[in-house]
């Protein structure tokens, strides 16, 4: 059986590098599909905190995945 695709490994590693609150917010909002208000309820924080977590997480993930993209583009993958 083949291993996971390189992009899946990169995404999992990038998510693992996020602080707990940011990772939880990303998973609940973008993968589960909960609105910000519901993520805030689940995490027991204010909606503004969730929006901040999502903003910071997007910045971190973009930087992490940009590194992956550059390596794989240069390698012709």
PDB file of N, CA, C and O in Angstrom:
ATOM      1  N   UNK A   1       0.849  -1.168   0.000  1.00  0.00           N
ATOM      2  CA  UNK A   1       0.000   0.000   0.000  1.00  0.00           C
ATOM      3  C   UNK A   1       0.897   1.235   0.000  1.00  0.00           C
ATOM      4  O   UNK A   1       1.823   1.329   0.805  1.00  0.00           O
ATOM      5  N   UNK A   2       0.627   2.175  -0.895  1.00  0.00           N
ATOM      6  CA  UNK A   2       1.453   3.386  -0.933  1.00  0.00           C
ATOM      7  C   UNK A   2       1.195   4.269   0.288  1.00  0.00           C
ATOM      8  O   UNK A   2       0.128   4.223   0.900  1.00  0.00           O
ATOM      9  N   UNK A   3       2.187   5.060   0.613  1.00  0.00           N
ATOM     10  CA  UNK A   3       2.071   5.985   1.735  1.00  0.00           C
ATOM     11  C   UNK A   3       1.213   7.182   1.376  1.00  0.00           C
ATOM     12  O   UNK A   3       0.732   7.291   0.248  1.00  0.00           O
ATOM     13  N   UNK A   4       1.019   8.080   2.331  1.00  0.00           N
ATOM     14  CA  UNK A   4       0.216   9.275   2.060  1.00  0.00           C
ATOM     15  C   UNK A   4       0.909  10.189   1.048  1.00  0.00           C
ATOM     16  O   UNK A   4       2.133  10.195   0.920  1.00  0.00           O
ATOM     17  N   UNK A   5       0.096  10.950   0.344  1.00  0.00           N
ATOM     18  CA  UNK A   5       0.616  11.908  -0.631  1.00  0.00           C
ATOM     19  C   UNK A   5       1.452  12.973   0.084  1.00  0.00           C
ATOM     20  O   UNK A   5       1.157  13.329   1.224  1.00  0.00           O
ATOM     21  N   UNK A   6       2.496  13.482  -0.583  1.00  0.00           N
ATOM     22  CA  UNK A   6       3.356  14.497   0.055  1.00  0.00           C
ATOM     23  C   UNK A   6       2.597  15.733   0.523  1.00  0.00           C
ATOM     24  O   UNK A   6       2.913  16.287   1.576  1.00  0.00           O
ATOM     25  N   UNK A   7       1.590  16.180  -0.250  1.00  0.00           N
ATOM     26  CA  UNK A   7       0.855  17.372   0.173  1.00  0.00           C
ATOM     27  C   UNK A   7       0.046  17.108   1.440  1.00  0.00           C
ATOM     28  O   UNK A   7      -0.109  18.005   2.269  1.00  0.00           O
ATOM     29  N   UNK A   8      -0.472  15.889   1.601  1.00  0.00           N
ATOM     30  CA  UNK A   8      -1.216  15.550   2.818  1.00  0.00           C
ATOM     31  C   UNK A   8      -0.294  15.550   4.036  1.00  0.00           C
ATOM     32  O   UNK A   8      -0.678  15.990   5.120  1.00  0.00           O
ATOM     33  N   UNK A   9       0.910  15.056   3.845  1.00  0.00           N
ATOM     34  CA  UNK A   9       1.895  15.055   4.932  1.00  0.00           C
ATOM     35  C   UNK A   9       2.272  16.491   5.297  1.00  0.00           C
ATOM     36  O   UNK A   9       2.403  16.816   6.476  1.00  0.00           O
ATOM     37  N   UNK A  10       2.445  17.342   4.297  1.00  0.00           N
ATOM     38  CA  UNK A  10       2.805  18.741   4.543  1.00  0.00           C
ATOM     39  C   UNK A  10       1.699  19.475   5.284  1.00  0.00           C
ATOM     40  O   UNK A  10       1.974  20.256   6.196  1.00  0.00           O
ATOM     41  N   UNK A  11       0.450  19.231   4.900  1.00  0.00           N
ATOM     42  CA  UNK A  11      -0.672  19.889   5.571  1.00  0.00           C
ATOM     43  C   UNK A  11      -0.777  19.416   7.010  1.00  0.00           C
ATOM     44  O   UNK A  11      -0.979  20.224   7.916  1.00  0.00           O
ATOM     45  N   UNK A  12      -0.642  18.119   7.227  1.00  0.00           N
ATOM     46  CA  UNK A  12      -0.712  17.584   8.592  1.00  0.00           C
ATOM     47  C   UNK A  12       0.418  18.171   9.451  1.00  0.00           C
ATOM     48  O   UNK A  12       0.189  18.540  10.602  1.00  0.00           O
ATOM     49  N   UNK A  13       1.618  18.257   8.905  1.00  0.00           N
ATOM     50  CA  UNK A  13       2.753  18.813   9.655  1.00  0.00           C
ATOM     51  C   UNK A  13       2.528  20.293   9.962  1.00  0.00           C
ATOM     52  O   UNK A  13       2.825  20.761  11.061  1.00  0.00           O
ATOM     53  N   UNK A  14       1.997  21.030   8.971  1.00  0.00           N
ATOM     54  CA  UNK A  14       1.732  22.456   9.189  1.00  0.00           C
ATOM     55  C   UNK A  14       0.682  22.650  10.274  1.00  0.00           C
ATOM     56  O   UNK A  14       0.831  23.520  11.132  1.00  0.00           O
ATOM     57  N   UNK A  15      -0.374  21.849  10.243  1.00  0.00           N
ATOM     58  CA  UNK A  15      -1.401  21.934  11.285  1.00  0.00           C
ATOM     59  C   UNK A  15      -0.838  21.571  12.655  1.00  0.00           C
ATOM     60  O   UNK A  15      -1.172  22.207  13.654  1.00  0.00           O
ATOM     61  N   UNK A  16       0.006  20.562  12.701  1.00  0.00           N
ATOM     62  CA  UNK A  16       0.593  20.131  13.971  1.00  0.00           C
ATOM     63  C   UNK A  16       1.473  21.217  14.578  1.00  0.00           C
ATOM     64  O   UNK A  16       1.661  21.253  15.794  1.00  0.00           O
ATOM     65  N   UNK A  17       2.015  22.102  13.741  1.00  0.00           N
ATOM     66  CA  UNK A  17       2.879  23.166  14.224  1.00  0.00           C
ATOM     67  C   UNK A  17       2.135  24.354  14.797  1.00  0.00           C
ATOM     68  O   UNK A  17       2.749  25.252  15.373  1.00  0.00           O
ATOM     69  N   UNK A  18       0.818  24.371  14.646  1.00  0.00           N
ATOM     70  CA  UNK A  18       0.024  25.483  15.179  1.00  0.00           C
ATOM     71  C   UNK A  18      -0.205  25.318  16.681  1.00  0.00           C
ATOM     72  O   UNK A  18      -0.256  24.194  17.179  1.00  0.00           O
ATOM     73  N   UNK A  19      -0.344  26.427  17.400  1.00  0.00           N
ATOM     74  CA  UNK A  19      -0.759  26.333  18.803  1.00  0.00           C
ATOM     75  C   UNK A  19      -2.140  25.661  18.893  1.00  0.00           C
ATOM     76  O   UNK A  19      -2.913  25.702  17.936  1.00  0.00           O
ATOM     77  N   UNK A  20      -2.439  25.056  20.020  1.00  0.00           N
ATOM     78  CA  UNK A  20      -3.673  24.283  20.180  1.00  0.00           C
ATOM     79  C   UNK A  20      -4.938  25.050  19.785  1.00  0.00           C
ATOM     80  O   UNK A  20      -5.763  24.531  19.033  1.00  0.00           O
ATOM     81  N   UNK A  21      -5.095  26.258  20.277  1.00  0.00           N
ATOM     82  CA  UNK A  21      -6.305  27.033  19.980  1.00  0.00           C
ATOM     83  C   UNK A  21      -6.461  27.295  18.498  1.00  0.00           C
ATOM     84  O   UNK A  21      -7.554  27.157  17.948  1.00  0.00           O
ATOM     85  N   UNK A  22      -5.377  27.671  17.853  1.00  0.00           N
ATOM     86  CA  UNK A  22      -5.423  27.932  16.415  1.00  0.00           C
ATOM     87  C   UNK A  22      -5.767  26.666  15.646  1.00  0.00           C
ATOM     88  O   UNK A  22      -6.606  26.690  14.746  1.00  0.00           O
ATOM     89  N   UNK A  23      -5.121  25.563  15.999  1.00  0.00           N
ATOM     90  CA  UNK A  23      -5.375  24.296  15.306  1.00  0.00           C
ATOM     91  C   UNK A  23      -6.834  23.877  15.485  1.00  0.00           C
ATOM     92  O   UNK A  23      -7.484  23.466  14.523  1.00  0.00           O
ATOM     93  N   UNK A  24      -7.340  23.977  16.688  1.00  0.00           N
ATOM     94  CA  UNK A  24      -8.736  23.618  16.965  1.00  0.00           C
ATOM     95  C   UNK A  24      -9.685  24.490  16.156  1.00  0.00           C
ATOM     96  O   UNK A  24     -10.651  23.992  15.578  1.00  0.00           O
ATOM     97  N   UNK A  25      -9.412  25.794  16.113  1.00  0.00           N
ATOM     98  CA  UNK A  25     -10.271  26.714  15.357  1.00  0.00           C
ATOM     99  C   UNK A  25     -10.253  26.385  13.867  1.00  0.00           C
ATOM    100  O   UNK A  25     -11.301  26.383  13.223  1.00  0.00           O
ATOM    101  N   UNK A  26      -9.076  26.109  13.316  1.00  0.00           N
ATOM    102  CA  UNK A  26      -8.968  25.771  11.891  1.00  0.00           C
ATOM    103  C   UNK A  26      -9.750  24.505  11.582  1.00  0.00           C
ATOM    104  O   UNK A  26     -10.505  24.458  10.611  1.00  0.00           O
ATOM    105  N   UNK A  27      -9.573  23.487  12.401  1.00  0.00           N
ATOM    106  CA  UNK A  27     -10.265  22.216  12.154  1.00  0.00           C
ATOM    107  C   UNK A  27     -11.771  22.398  12.263  1.00  0.00           C
ATOM    108  O   UNK A  27     -12.514  21.957  11.387  1.00  0.00           O
ATOM    109  N   UNK A  28     -12.224  23.041  13.323  1.00  0.00           N
ATOM    110  CA  UNK A  28     -13.665  23.203  13.518  1.00  0.00           C
ATOM    111  C   UNK A  28     -14.299  24.106  12.466  1.00  0.00           C
ATOM    112  O   UNK A  28     -15.409  23.837  12.005  1.00  0.00           O
ATOM    113  N   UNK A  29     -13.610  25.163  12.086  1.00  0.00           N
ATOM    114  CA  UNK A  29     -14.191  26.117  11.136  1.00  0.00           C
ATOM    115  C   UNK A  29     -14.058  25.647   9.692  1.00  0.00           C
ATOM    116  O   UNK A  29     -15.048  25.609   8.960  1.00  0.00           O
ATOM    117  N   UNK A  30     -12.852  25.291   9.277  1.00  0.00           N
ATOM    118  CA  UNK A  30     -12.621  24.978   7.867  1.00  0.00           C
ATOM    119  C   UNK A  30     -12.878  23.515   7.505  1.00  0.00           C
ATOM    120  O   UNK A  30     -13.306  23.227   6.387  1.00  0.00           O
ATOM    121  N   UNK A  31     -12.631  22.604   8.413  1.00  0.00           N
ATOM    122  CA  UNK A  31     -12.828  21.192   8.074  1.00  0.00           C
ATOM    123  C   UNK A  31     -14.198  20.671   8.503  1.00  0.00           C
ATOM    124  O   UNK A  31     -14.844  19.934   7.758  1.00  0.00           O
ATOM    125  N   UNK A  32     -14.644  21.052   9.704  1.00  0.00           N
ATOM    126  CA  UNK A  32     -15.956  20.617  10.177  1.00  0.00           C
ATOM    127  C   UNK A  32     -17.055  21.520   9.628  1.00  0.00           C
ATOM    128  O   UNK A  32     -18.182  21.077   9.410  1.00  0.00           O
ATOM    129  N   UNK A  33     -16.718  22.795   9.406  1.00  0.00           N
ATOM    130  CA  UNK A  33     -17.685  23.717   8.828  1.00  0.00           C
ATOM    131  C   UNK A  33     -18.504  24.517   9.819  1.00  0.00           C
ATOM    132  O   UNK A  33     -19.541  25.074   9.460  1.00  0.00           O
ATOM    133  N   UNK A  34     -18.049  24.582  11.073  1.00  0.00           N
ATOM    134  CA  UNK A  34     -18.783  25.366  12.065  1.00  0.00           C
ATOM    135  C   UNK A  34     -18.560  26.859  11.833  1.00  0.00           C
ATOM    136  O   UNK A  34     -17.457  27.275  11.480  1.00  0.00           O
ATOM    137  N   UNK A  35     -19.606  27.664  12.032  1.00  0.00           N
ATOM    138  CA  UNK A  35     -19.411  29.115  11.980  1.00  0.00           C
ATOM    139  C   UNK A  35     -18.565  29.581  13.171  1.00  0.00           C
ATOM    140  O   UNK A  35     -18.438  28.876  14.173  1.00  0.00           O
ATOM    141  N   UNK A  36     -18.000  30.758  13.044  1.00  0.00           N
ATOM    142  CA  UNK A  36     -17.115  31.298  14.080  1.00  0.00           C
ATOM    143  C   UNK A  36     -17.796  31.307  15.449  1.00  0.00           C
ATOM    144  O   UNK A  36     -17.169  30.968  16.453  1.00  0.00           O
ATOM    145  N   UNK A  37     -19.057  31.688  15.498  1.00  0.00           N
ATOM    146  CA  UNK A  37     -19.769  31.749  16.784  1.00  0.00           C
ATOM    147  C   UNK A  37     -19.834  30.378  17.456  1.00  0.00           C
ATOM    148  O   UNK A  37     -19.689  30.279  18.675  1.00  0.00           O
ATOM    149  N   UNK A  38     -20.049  29.326  16.674  1.00  0.00           N
ATOM    150  CA  UNK A  38     -20.102  27.981  17.253  1.00  0.00           C
ATOM    151  C   UNK A  38     -18.720  27.503  17.683  1.00  0.00           C
ATOM    152  O   UNK A  38     -18.586  26.823  18.701  1.00  0.00           O
ATOM    153  N   UNK A  39     -17.699  27.852  16.917  1.00  0.00           N
ATOM    154  CA  UNK A  39     -16.328  27.508  17.319  1.00  0.00           C
ATOM    155  C   UNK A  39     -16.029  28.180  18.657  1.00  0.00           C
ATOM    156  O   UNK A  39     -15.436  27.573  19.548  1.00  0.00           O
ATOM    157  N   UNK A  40     -16.443  29.431  18.786  1.00  0.00           N
ATOM    158  CA  UNK A  40     -16.236  30.157  20.041  1.00  0.00           C
ATOM    159  C   UNK A  40     -16.938  29.452  21.203  1.00  0.00           C
ATOM    160  O   UNK A  40     -16.374  29.335  22.291  1.00  0.00           O
ATOM    161  N   UNK A  41     -18.150  28.990  20.977  1.00  0.00           N
ATOM    162  CA  UNK A  41     -18.875  28.262  22.029  1.00  0.00           C
ATOM    163  C   UNK A  41     -18.150  26.981  22.416  1.00  0.00           C
ATOM    164  O   UNK A  41     -17.985  26.691  23.601  1.00  0.00           O
ATOM    165  N   UNK A  42     -17.719  26.220  21.424  1.00  0.00           N
ATOM    166  CA  UNK A  42     -17.031  24.957  21.683  1.00  0.00           C
ATOM    167  C   UNK A  42     -15.733  25.191  22.453  1.00  0.00           C
ATOM    168  O   UNK A  42     -15.407  24.453  23.383  1.00  0.00           O
ATOM    169  N   UNK A  43     -15.002  26.224  22.052  1.00  0.00           N
ATOM    170  CA  UNK A  43     -13.697  26.514  22.667  1.00  0.00           C
ATOM    171  C   UNK A  43     -13.816  27.373  23.923  1.00  0.00           C
ATOM    172  O   UNK A  43     -12.826  27.610  24.616  1.00  0.00           O
ATOM    173  N   UNK A  44     -15.024  27.833  24.211  1.00  0.00           N
ATOM    174  CA  UNK A  44     -15.288  28.677  25.381  1.00  0.00           C
ATOM    175  C   UNK A  44     -14.455  29.953  25.385  1.00  0.00           C
ATOM    176  O   UNK A  44     -13.853  30.331  26.391  1.00  0.00           O
ATOM    177  N   UNK A  45     -14.443  30.602  24.221  1.00  0.00           N
ATOM    178  CA  UNK A  45     -13.780  31.898  24.060  1.00  0.00           C
ATOM    179  C   UNK A  45     -14.718  32.808  23.288  1.00  0.00           C
ATOM    180  O   UNK A  45     -15.765  32.370  22.812  1.00  0.00           O
ATOM    181  N   UNK A  46     -14.349  34.060  23.163  1.00  0.00           N
ATOM    182  CA  UNK A  46     -15.138  35.010  22.382  1.00  0.00           C
ATOM    183  C   UNK A  46     -14.919  34.807  20.889  1.00  0.00           C
ATOM    184  O   UNK A  46     -13.888  34.287  20.463  1.00  0.00           O
ATOM    185  N   UNK A  47     -15.898  35.224  20.108  1.00  0.00           N
ATOM    186  CA  UNK A  47     -15.805  35.095  18.646  1.00  0.00           C
ATOM    187  C   UNK A  47     -14.604  35.861  18.109  1.00  0.00           C
ATOM    188  O   UNK A  47     -13.966  35.419  17.153  1.00  0.00           O
ATOM    189  N   UNK A  48     -14.289  36.996  18.708  1.00  0.00           N
ATOM    190  CA  UNK A  48     -13.126  37.773  18.284  1.00  0.00           C
ATOM    191  C   UNK A  48     -11.828  37.003  18.460  1.00  0.00           C
ATOM    192  O   UNK A  48     -10.908  37.126  17.651  1.00  0.00           O
ATOM    193  N   UNK A  49     -11.759  36.210  19.521  1.00  0.00           N
ATOM    194  CA  UNK A  49     -10.581  35.375  19.749  1.00  0.00           C
ATOM    195  C   UNK A  49     -10.451  34.334  18.654  1.00  0.00           C
ATOM    196  O   UNK A  49      -9.353  34.081  18.158  1.00  0.00           O
ATOM    197  N   UNK A  50     -11.571  33.730  18.276  1.00  0.00           N
ATOM    198  CA  UNK A  50     -11.552  32.731  17.202  1.00  0.00           C
ATOM    199  C   UNK A  50     -11.107  33.373  15.887  1.00  0.00           C
ATOM    200  O   UNK A  50     -10.305  32.795  15.154  1.00  0.00           O
ATOM    201  N   UNK A  51     -11.623  34.557  15.590  1.00  0.00           N
ATOM    202  CA  UNK A  51     -11.211  35.247  14.351  1.00  0.00           C
ATOM    203  C   UNK A  51      -9.715  35.545  14.365  1.00  0.00           C
ATOM    204  O   UNK A  51      -9.049  35.424  13.337  1.00  0.00           O
ATOM    205  N   UNK A  52      -9.184  35.932  15.522  1.00  0.00           N
ATOM    206  CA  UNK A  52      -7.749  36.177  15.642  1.00  0.00           C
ATOM    207  C   UNK A  52      -6.967  34.882  15.446  1.00  0.00           C
ATOM    208  O   UNK A  52      -5.965  34.864  14.730  1.00  0.00           O
ATOM    209  N   UNK A  53      -7.416  33.807  16.074  1.00  0.00           N
ATOM    210  CA  UNK A  53      -6.755  32.512  15.894  1.00  0.00           C
ATOM    211  C   UNK A  53      -6.734  32.110  14.428  1.00  0.00           C
ATOM    212  O   UNK A  53      -5.706  31.662  13.919  1.00  0.00           O
ATOM    213  N   UNK A  54      -7.874  32.269  13.741  1.00  0.00           N
ATOM    214  CA  UNK A  54      -7.951  31.884  12.331  1.00  0.00           C
ATOM    215  C   UNK A  54      -7.023  32.734  11.474  1.00  0.00           C
ATOM    216  O   UNK A  54      -6.351  32.217  10.581  1.00  0.00           O
ATOM    217  N   UNK A  55      -6.984  34.027  11.740  1.00  0.00           N
ATOM    218  CA  UNK A  55      -6.097  34.926  10.999  1.00  0.00           C
ATOM    219  C   UNK A  55      -4.635  34.511  11.177  1.00  0.00           C
ATOM    220  O   UNK A  55      -3.896  34.370  10.203  1.00  0.00           O
ATOM    221  N   UNK A  56      -4.236  34.320  12.417  1.00  0.00           N
ATOM    222  CA  UNK A  56      -2.842  33.943  12.689  1.00  0.00           C
ATOM    223  C   UNK A  56      -2.515  32.568  12.116  1.00  0.00           C
ATOM    224  O   UNK A  56      -1.421  32.350  11.595  1.00  0.00           O
ATOM    225  N   UNK A  57      -3.458  31.652  12.214  1.00  0.00           N
ATOM    226  CA  UNK A  57      -3.242  30.310  11.674  1.00  0.00           C
ATOM    227  C   UNK A  57      -3.075  30.361  10.155  1.00  0.00           C
ATOM    228  O   UNK A  57      -2.210  29.675   9.611  1.00  0.00           O
ATOM    229  N   UNK A  58      -3.887  31.158   9.465  1.00  0.00           N
ATOM    230  CA  UNK A  58      -3.757  31.278   8.003  1.00  0.00           C
ATOM    231  C   UNK A  58      -2.391  31.815   7.620  1.00  0.00           C
ATOM    232  O   UNK A  58      -1.788  31.345   6.655  1.00  0.00           O
ATOM    233  N   UNK A  59      -1.898  32.790   8.362  1.00  0.00           N
ATOM    234  CA  UNK A  59      -0.561  33.328   8.079  1.00  0.00           C
ATOM    235  C   UNK A  59       0.511  32.257   8.253  1.00  0.00           C
ATOM    236  O   UNK A  59       1.384  32.096   7.400  1.00  0.00           O
ATOM    237  N   UNK A  60       0.437  31.536   9.352  1.00  0.00           N
ATOM    238  CA  UNK A  60       1.419  30.489   9.640  1.00  0.00           C
ATOM    239  C   UNK A  60       1.337  29.363   8.617  1.00  0.00           C
ATOM    240  O   UNK A  60       2.363  28.902   8.116  1.00  0.00           O
ATOM    241  N   UNK A  61       0.122  28.920   8.305  1.00  0.00           N
ATOM    242  CA  UNK A  61      -0.052  27.839   7.338  1.00  0.00           C
ATOM    243  C   UNK A  61       0.420  28.254   5.946  1.00  0.00           C
ATOM    244  O   UNK A  61       1.039  27.463   5.235  1.00  0.00           O
ATOM    245  N   UNK A  62       0.128  29.484   5.565  1.00  0.00           N
ATOM    246  CA  UNK A  62       0.570  29.964   4.250  1.00  0.00           C
ATOM    247  C   UNK A  62       2.089  29.936   4.151  1.00  0.00           C
ATOM    248  O   UNK A  62       2.642  29.520   3.132  1.00  0.00           O
ATOM    249  N   UNK A  63       2.758  30.375   5.199  1.00  0.00           N
ATOM    250  CA  UNK A  63       4.225  30.366   5.192  1.00  0.00           C
ATOM    251  C   UNK A  63       4.757  28.936   5.156  1.00  0.00           C
ATOM    252  O   UNK A  63       5.679  28.637   4.397  1.00  0.00           O
ATOM    253  N   UNK A  64       4.188  28.061   5.963  1.00  0.00           N
ATOM    254  CA  UNK A  64       4.642  26.670   6.004  1.00  0.00           C
ATOM    255  C   UNK A  64       4.423  25.972   4.676  1.00  0.00           C
ATOM    256  O   UNK A  64       5.299  25.255   4.192  1.00  0.00           O
ATOM    257  N   UNK A  65       3.268  26.178   4.096  1.00  0.00           N
ATOM    258  CA  UNK A  65       2.954  25.497   2.842  1.00  0.00           C
ATOM    259  C   UNK A  65       3.648  26.142   1.655  1.00  0.00           C
ATOM    260  O   UNK A  65       3.858  25.486   0.634  1.00  0.00           O
ATOM    261  N   UNK A  66       4.007  27.410   1.768  1.00  0.00           N
ATOM    262  CA  UNK A  66       4.793  28.061   0.710  1.00  0.00           C
ATOM    263  C   UNK A  66       6.153  27.386   0.599  1.00  0.00           C
ATOM    264  O   UNK A  66       6.642  27.141  -0.504  1.00  0.00           O
ATOM    265  N   UNK A  67       6.759  27.089   1.736  1.00  0.00           N
ATOM    266  CA  UNK A  67       8.040  26.378   1.744  1.00  0.00           C
ATOM    267  C   UNK A  67       7.893  25.030   1.042  1.00  0.00           C
ATOM    268  O   UNK A  67       8.739  24.659   0.228  1.00  0.00           O
ATOM    269  N   UNK A  68       6.827  24.300   1.351  1.00  0.00           N
ATOM    270  CA  UNK A  68       6.567  23.000   0.713  1.00  0.00           C
ATOM    271  C   UNK A  68       6.385  23.176  -0.793  1.00  0.00           C
ATOM    272  O   UNK A  68       6.951  22.423  -1.586  1.00  0.00           O
ATOM    273  N   UNK A  69       5.596  24.172  -1.180  1.00  0.00           N
ATOM    274  CA  UNK A  69       5.309  24.423  -2.599  1.00  0.00           C
ATOM    275  C   UNK A  69       6.574  24.755  -3.358  1.00  0.00           C
ATOM    276  O   UNK A  69       6.773  24.271  -4.472  1.00  0.00           O
ATOM    277  N   UNK A  70       7.443  25.585  -2.766  1.00  0.00           N
ATOM    278  CA  UNK A  70       8.687  25.962  -3.439  1.00  0.00           C
ATOM    279  C   UNK A  70       9.603  24.748  -3.636  1.00  0.00           C
ATOM    280  O   UNK A  70      10.208  24.585  -4.695  1.00  0.00           O
ATOM    281  N   UNK A  71       9.696  23.915  -2.626  1.00  0.00           N
ATOM    282  CA  UNK A  71      10.558  22.723  -2.722  1.00  0.00           C
ATOM    283  C   UNK A  71      10.048  21.798  -3.814  1.00  0.00           C
ATOM    284  O   UNK A  71      10.835  21.286  -4.610  1.00  0.00           O
ATOM    285  N   UNK A  72       8.734  21.579  -3.861  1.00  0.00           N
ATOM    286  CA  UNK A  72       8.174  20.643  -4.809  1.00  0.00           C
ATOM    287  C   UNK A  72       8.062  21.228  -6.218  1.00  0.00           C
ATOM    288  O   UNK A  72       8.094  20.475  -7.192  1.00  0.00           O
ATOM    289  N   UNK A  73       7.934  22.527  -6.348  1.00  0.00           N
ATOM    290  CA  UNK A  73       7.931  23.154  -7.656  1.00  0.00           C
ATOM    291  C   UNK A  73       9.335  23.090  -8.257  1.00  0.00           C
ATOM    292  O   UNK A  73       9.501  22.782  -9.437  1.00  0.00           O
ATOM    293  N   UNK A  74      10.343  23.386  -7.431  1.00  0.00           N
ATOM    294  CA  UNK A  74      11.722  23.321  -7.895  1.00  0.00           C
ATOM    295  C   UNK A  74      12.125  21.904  -8.283  1.00  0.00           C
ATOM    296  O   UNK A  74      12.950  21.709  -9.175  1.00  0.00           O
ATOM    297  N   UNK A  75      11.537  20.914  -7.606  1.00  0.00           N
ATOM    298  CA  UNK A  75      11.866  19.514  -7.888  1.00  0.00           C
ATOM    299  C   UNK A  75      11.059  18.959  -9.043  1.00  0.00           C
ATOM    300  O   UNK A  75      11.282  17.830  -9.481  1.00  0.00           O
ATOM    301  N   UNK A  76      10.100  19.772  -9.545  1.00  0.00           N
ATOM    302  CA  UNK A  76       9.278  19.323 -10.656  1.00  0.00           C
ATOM    303  C   UNK A  76       8.181  18.374 -10.253  1.00  0.00           C
ATOM    304  O   UNK A  76       7.686  17.616 -11.087  1.00  0.00           O
ATOM    305  N   UNK A  77       7.779  18.393  -8.968  1.00  0.00           N
ATOM    306  CA  UNK A  77       6.730  17.489  -8.497  1.00  0.00           C
ATOM    307  C   UNK A  77       5.383  18.150  -8.536  1.00  0.00           C
ATOM    308  O   UNK A  77       4.381  17.532  -8.174  1.00  0.00           O
TER     309      UNK A  77
END
